[in-house]
């Protein structure tokens, strides 16, 4: 539905305030980054940035779905690591074996998410603590697959996925090896960026509009009311965790392709999980559930990442970087919460 | 307590005692399984020897003190993810300040962090999950900037060594510290208005507010308690290992949450007994120790660790279905 009249558009902006702010903030900071960068506004910089952002963006999308339920998934980093290690075994060969490997990796991610969903729905354990436990199990499986970092990824895939569309077309051999005249304007677009948009369009957008997707939002708003309305609560939760696992799996596949190896690093998995929560919140999704969306979380990731990009060009001492990142996160969530101070009726604060 | 000893059958136990009894039974299972392994492999049974158990309690005292603070925060249905770097900051401050002011300085760090956490959660009403995550990042940033990203060159003071590593009558002092903290927490939770307020807020904050509980003050105090205990654990850990180092607290936050939950405390707050947290801590420490005696690789340890948490919770941690 196109927003034709301006007041309608203004309303939608106001309803999605967190999301709108994060988009504007990202645009401004990223523009500054390119201005200051010696090779700013070039395809090369864009490709590098997209590659760095992709896995965390996927993880942020993964985290969004359980958060919309009012839960939290502490296992997304572990699922990503598990699929990363699996991919480092399966994506080595060529041709059809790689194709089957990709499908197997996607299924593994979705299966891990589905298991989370089962523990939450049928075990009736709180998501945060259930995924804390399943996350340990997935980390164990990842360590079992890769006790020490290693493995190998098909070099063509690595080249095709981590560069611009032109290189992708050349490797795959379409559009006259990427030399077709009409193709030139978009040949410099990073493949990872296109993939990110594709994943969002193919999976998230239809999900959000489906009955299952709306069920997830309804559960997050008021689970009891959703149940009374005849929605399929168990199905919605299972779908949400499975989708989260699938997103985390895609992140893991890309991480394997990008690093050309598998690495079961427990601290890294934990750091990714925590960053995914931060991305979700900065992207305007409420941790209480019911409002927000995965597109916002992508922008949340972009903001987190663009801040660290800026450290490089603006020559800030590397030792101060973690401090700035923390302060930015605190400032972002505190500014978002300032409106609470205007609330007159204290009882409205308790939800 | 007396009921717990009288009743062997779990089903007759009250809702809060059942998890503790089951977890305690599981501890025995771990010890027996480990002993069967050592008897078979080495022909000896060191697991039931006092010196082994005392050593495990000493290792457990660091986790136990962190978990005690974490439990208070979980009881008011919040969580504190700033524990790792509060612990490290406490340890680094103590070793850097040195002398007789080492311990007070570290506790002040905990006090400040806890106040910030509490203000953000109580007044700005930011979900503690994200606010304490941000505070953790800031503390990490401060410590990295302060130490240059390396382990500080300073050493633990004699007092820190004394309370963490040295022994009286063969019992490490760290266990006494844990015991003292535990007694204080139990008295606080059971005998003071503050303790009852904590349970009230965890059950229904709005109802507690309407009943005249100063919810904001209690929330801030709960976070201060958690952070001070985390920095105390940091001081002890630095005393035990004679120095402070980067990331020394990273291995404590998730096990602490797990210990609290295994002990039967509801992750949504409002219900749980402190004894359960102690049992949960001992369970996790012994599980880790027995698995390493069995020379279990890290992969197997993680898997068993996760499966134990899930199966314990499947037995007694199940929530109710929302039907209205």
HADDOCK unambig.tbl for C-alpha pairs under 7 A between the chains (distance, minus, plus):
assign (segid A and resid 123 and name CA) (segid B and resid 314 and name CA) 5.98 0.50 0.50
assign (segid A and resid 123 and name CA) (segid B and resid 318 and name CA) 6.50 0.50 0.50
assign (segid A and resid 124 and name CA) (segid B and resid 318 and name CA) 5.04 0.50 0.50
assign (segid A and resid 124 and name CA) (segid B and resid 319 and name CA) 5.32 0.50 0.50
assign (segid A and resid 125 and name CA) (segid B and resid 317 and name CA) 6.48 0.50 0.50
assign (segid A and resid 125 and name CA) (segid B and resid 318 and name CA) 5.27 0.50 0.50
assign (segid A and resid 125 and name CA) (segid B and resid 319 and name CA) 6.13 0.50 0.50
assign (segid A and resid 130 and name CA) (segid B and resid 310 and name CA) 6.59 0.50 0.50
assign (segid A and resid 133 and name CA) (segid B and resid 306 and name CA) 4.18 0.50 0.50
assign (segid A and resid 133 and name CA) (segid B and resid 307 and name CA) 6.80 0.50 0.50
assign (segid A and resid 133 and name CA) (segid B and resid 309 and name CA) 5.95 0.50 0.50
assign (segid A and resid 133 and name CA) (segid B and resid 310 and name CA) 6.12 0.50 0.50
assign (segid A and resid 134 and name CA) (segid B and resid 306 and name CA) 5.75 0.50 0.50
assign (segid A and resid 136 and name CA) (segid B and resid 302 and name CA) 5.17 0.50 0.50
assign (segid A and resid 136 and name CA) (segid B and resid 303 and name CA) 6.03 0.50 0.50
assign (segid A and resid 136 and name CA) (segid B and resid 305 and name CA) 6.89 0.50 0.50
assign (segid A and resid 136 and name CA) (segid B and resid 306 and name CA) 5.01 0.50 0.50
assign (segid A and resid 137 and name CA) (segid B and resid 302 and name CA) 5.69 0.50 0.50
assign (segid A and resid 137 and name CA) (segid B and resid 303 and name CA) 4.02 0.50 0.50
assign (segid A and resid 137 and name CA) (segid B and resid 306 and name CA) 5.14 0.50 0.50
assign (segid A and resid 137 and name CA) (segid B and resid 307 and name CA) 6.90 0.50 0.50
assign (segid A and resid 139 and name CA) (segid B and resid 302 and name CA) 6.61 0.50 0.50
assign (segid A and resid 140 and name CA) (segid B and resid 298 and name CA) 7.00 0.50 0.50
assign (segid A and resid 140 and name CA) (segid B and resid 299 and name CA) 3.95 0.50 0.50
assign (segid A and resid 140 and name CA) (segid B and resid 300 and name CA) 5.99 0.50 0.50
assign (segid A and resid 140 and name CA) (segid B and resid 302 and name CA) 4.69 0.50 0.50
assign (segid A and resid 140 and name CA) (segid B and resid 303 and name CA) 4.92 0.50 0.50
assign (segid A and resid 141 and name CA) (segid B and resid 299 and name CA) 6.28 0.50 0.50
assign (segid A and resid 143 and name CA) (segid B and resid 299 and name CA) 4.93 0.50 0.50
assign (segid A and resid 144 and name CA) (segid B and resid 299 and name CA) 5.22 0.50 0.50
assign (segid A and resid 223 and name CA) (segid B and resid 322 and name CA) 6.37 0.50 0.50
assign (segid A and resid 224 and name CA) (segid B and resid 322 and name CA) 5.23 0.50 0.50
assign (segid A and resid 224 and name CA) (segid B and resid 323 and name CA) 5.23 0.50 0.50
assign (segid A and resid 224 and name CA) (segid B and resid 324 and name CA) 4.24 0.50 0.50
assign (segid A and resid 225 and name CA) (segid B and resid 324 and name CA) 6.28 0.50 0.50
assign (segid A and resid 227 and name CA) (segid B and resid 323 and name CA) 6.14 0.50 0.50
assign (segid A and resid 228 and name CA) (segid B and resid 324 and name CA) 6.42 0.50 0.50
assign (segid A and resid 278 and name CA) (segid B and resid 130 and name CA) 6.74 0.50 0.50
assign (segid A and resid 319 and name CA) (segid B and resid 144 and name CA) 6.23 0.50 0.50
assign (segid A and resid 319 and name CA) (segid B and resid 145 and name CA) 5.11 0.50 0.50
assign (segid A and resid 319 and name CA) (segid B and resid 148 and name CA) 6.48 0.50 0.50
assign (segid A and resid 320 and name CA) (segid B and resid 141 and name CA) 6.52 0.50 0.50
assign (segid A and resid 320 and name CA) (segid B and resid 145 and name CA) 5.66 0.50 0.50
assign (segid A and resid 322 and name CA) (segid B and resid 137 and name CA) 6.70 0.50 0.50
assign (segid A and resid 322 and name CA) (segid B and resid 140 and name CA) 6.81 0.50 0.50
assign (segid A and resid 322 and name CA) (segid B and resid 141 and name CA) 4.40 0.50 0.50
assign (segid A and resid 323 and name CA) (segid B and resid 137 and name CA) 6.74 0.50 0.50
assign (segid A and resid 323 and name CA) (segid B and resid 138 and name CA) 5.00 0.50 0.50
assign (segid A and resid 323 and name CA) (segid B and resid 140 and name CA) 6.90 0.50 0.50
assign (segid A and resid 323 and name CA) (segid B and resid 141 and name CA) 3.54 0.50 0.50
assign (segid A and resid 323 and name CA) (segid B and resid 142 and name CA) 5.86 0.50 0.50
assign (segid A and resid 326 and name CA) (segid B and resid 134 and name CA) 5.29 0.50 0.50
assign (segid A and resid 326 and name CA) (segid B and resid 135 and name CA) 6.80 0.50 0.50
assign (segid A and resid 326 and name CA) (segid B and resid 137 and name CA) 4.48 0.50 0.50
assign (segid A and resid 326 and name CA) (segid B and resid 138 and name CA) 4.44 0.50 0.50
assign (segid A and resid 327 and name CA) (segid B and resid 138 and name CA) 6.01 0.50 0.50
assign (segid A and resid 329 and name CA) (segid B and resid 134 and name CA) 5.72 0.50 0.50
assign (segid A and resid 330 and name CA) (segid B and resid 131 and name CA) 6.62 0.50 0.50
assign (segid A and resid 330 and name CA) (segid B and resid 134 and name CA) 5.18 0.50 0.50
assign (segid A and resid 337 and name CA) (segid B and resid 124 and name CA) 5.74 0.50 0.50
assign (segid A and resid 337 and name CA) (segid B and resid 126 and name CA) 6.43 0.50 0.50
assign (segid A and resid 338 and name CA) (segid B and resid 124 and name CA) 6.50 0.50 0.50
assign (segid A and resid 340 and name CA) (segid B and resid 124 and name CA) 6.39 0.50 0.50
assign (segid A and resid 347 and name CA) (segid B and resid 206 and name CA) 6.52 0.50 0.50
assign (segid A and resid 350 and name CA) (segid B and resid 205 and name CA) 6.76 0.50 0.50
assign (segid A and resid 350 and name CA) (segid B and resid 206 and name CA) 5.79 0.50 0.50
